[in-house]
Amino acid sequence: MKTSLDIQDSLLAEARALAARQGLSLTRVVEQALRLRLDQAAAATPARRAAPVFRDGTGLAPGLDATCTRHWLDADAPVHDTPETR
């Protein structure tokens, strides 16, 4: 897909120089840089966890206090054990 971007002159010059040194097209260098940045952002985003409320549909998971949700998100707390999360 073709697109137009406004890129700082100095950044574009560096990208062109890198492309020339590596024998790549400018497009390929920009694609690689964008992929690297997107992958880093995805890796830095914490995985979303379900609140550890129920276990096998039997009620509150052992060790959880129904009046305090702060400890539900501790790393060692159990998570939902439902067909959707198995």
N, C-alpha and C positions, 0 to 999 in steps of 0.2 A: 504494500500500500504506500502510496506517495503522500507526503505531508510537508508542510512548511514549518520551520521552527526559527525562532530568533535566538541565536547563540552568540555569546560574547566572542569578539574577534580573537582574543588571546586563547580562549578555550578551543575554538575551532582550529586555530593554527596548531595547537598541541595535538589535537585529534588527528589532523591531517599528517603531522610529522610521525605520529605513532603508526598510523596506517601505512605510510611509506616504509618505515623501518621494518614492519612486520609483513609487508607484501600483501596487505589487505585493502579492501575498499573502505572508504570513509563510512559508508552505510554499515558495513560489517562491524567496524569499531564502535559506532554509536549503538548498534543493536547489542553488542556484547556488554557495553557499559550499562545500558538500560537494564538488561537481564540481570547483571550482577547486583545492581541497586535494588531491583524488585525482589530478588531472592533474599537479600539481606533484610529488607523490610519484612518479608514474610516470616523469616526465621526469628526476628525480634518480637513478633506479635505473640503474646502468650496464648497457649491453647485455652479454650473456654471449657470450664468444668461445670458439670451439673451439681446442684446443691445435694449433699448426701443425706437426704431426708428419709427415704424408705428403703428397706431391704426385703426383697422377695414379696412385696405387698403385705408384709406382716406388721407394718407400723414404723415408728421411729427407729432408726438404726441404733444399735447398742452404743452407749457412750455419748449420745447427743442430748443436749438440753433443749427442750422445745421453747424455752423462754430466752435463749441466747443464740443468735445466729452467727456471732463473730467467729467461733471456732469451727463452724461448718466448712469454711474454705481453707483450713489448715492443710498443708501438704499431705499429712498422714491420715486425714479423715477419709472414710470410705465414700464411694460415690454411688449414685443410683444403680441398683442391680435390677434392671428391667429388660424386657426383650429388645427395646430400642438401643440400649447401651451395651449389649453383649456382643 
